[in-house]
Amino acid sequence: MTSIFDPLRVGPLALPNRIIMAPMTRSRADANGVPQDMVADYYAQRADCGLILSEAIYVSDMAKGYVRTPGLANDAQVAGWKQVTDAVRVKGGRMFAQLFHTGRVAMPDFLPGGAQPVAPSAIAINGKNWTDAGQKPHVVPRALETDEIAGVAAEFASAARRAMEAGFDGVEIHAASGYLIHQFLDASINTRTDIYGGSVENRSRFLLLVADLVADAIGRERVGLKLSPRIKFNDVQDPDAEAIYPYIAQQLSGRGIAYLHGAKQGGYEVHALLRPLFKGLYLAGAGFDRTSGDVLLESGGADAIVFGKPYIANPDLVNRMRLGQALAEADGATIYGGGAKGYVDYPTAD
Ligand SMILES: Cc1cc2nc3c(=O)[nH]c(=O)nc-3n(C[C@H](O)[C@H](O)[C@H](O)COP(=O)(O)O)c2cc1C
């Protein structure tokens, strides 16, 4: 019987259990994208899980997509994260940095000199984003020039190097949730006619380039990647998900990265379809509880289970699940932004 309480090896790491903390944006960085002191407490409180995946961290100044989110784009941000990874390590934990570029989700308000956000094509998201001046409609992004794209991919590798400097154990490439990498995959968002658009191979090229550069930078055994096909977020459509995602899983399998993380947040059977195609570890996320997690592990449908929302109000989720204790509900008002309240003050069950 495999259960979420069994140990697991991920690259060079020995995980004491198969409970993974999902990457969750909580918007507690300062205006310069440096995590505030309480961020270290928050993650350290949850360090008894098998592996912590950090909230999404922007790789460069052009990659920032939300107010009060953190970066790994400069030395001050590295120093801020070092406090976090030190605190997690003191508690015996392990932590990967999730790296993203938000592409067309960004707002000129967050970008250097009020720059126009960049994306595969000049197609705006139909909706609004929060800025310090309230909600504003998304803007039409500038389509990246073909010869700029490798440089943007290289920003992920630079940020991955900074992540290692900051004491992380590895990085998760965020290719989900309609951010830049996902924008390249989705044929309804990427209408390019160069080598980065059109066919499945071409739309996957940016993702695979990022994976290769990051693996070269820090070692493939310290690299994971997250996908969320057809997620209902950021205008994602993924019209040919059945063609492109299996191709990506096979390509990543050949590259020998540590794990593939699938989140089932849209109408695509990500775990059943991708797990058999990827030879490394498969982390399954979205909508799990202890029982459904154990059922999937026992059937061989995943190697570890990723828990998101349950982690917000249950810092001691591992123990609560082990003891069968009730889970606390999160306060919706304090999820994004604010201070310690609703962040580091959720009590343990005992
Ligand atoms: C508050 C919140 C913030 C999130 N931020 C991120 C993020 O930064 N990166 C990411 O990949 N997913 C993010 N997600 C998605 C989660 O990682 C996870 O895939 C999703 O919540 C489904 O899992 P769950 O049902 O266990 O919550 C976020 C989810 C929540 C609830």
The ligand as an ORCA input file, in Angstrom:
! r2SCAN-3c Opt
* xyz 0 1
  C      -4.585     31.470     -3.120
  C      -4.067     30.638     -4.251
  C      -2.934     31.059     -4.929
  C      -2.403     30.283     -5.966
  N      -1.239     30.675     -6.563
  C      -0.617     29.832     -7.433
  C       0.703     30.113     -7.892
  O       1.354     31.098     -7.507
  N       1.254     29.215     -8.763
  C       0.584     28.085     -9.189
  O       1.115     27.308     -9.974
  N      -0.659     27.813     -8.752
  C      -1.253     28.627     -7.879
  N      -2.480     28.285     -7.354
  C      -3.082     26.984     -7.734
  C      -2.659     25.886     -6.751
  O      -1.271     25.627     -6.847
  C      -3.424     24.571     -7.016
  O      -3.098     24.091     -8.309
  C      -4.924     24.782     -6.920
  O      -5.268     25.518     -5.759
  C      -5.678     23.456     -6.884
  O      -5.286     22.665     -5.789
  P      -6.213     22.572     -4.457
  O      -7.561     22.067     -4.912
  O      -5.499     21.579     -3.576
  O      -6.288     23.928     -3.878
  C      -3.039     29.067     -6.356
  C      -4.197     28.673     -5.676
  C      -4.690     29.411     -4.634
  C      -5.905     28.909     -3.895
*
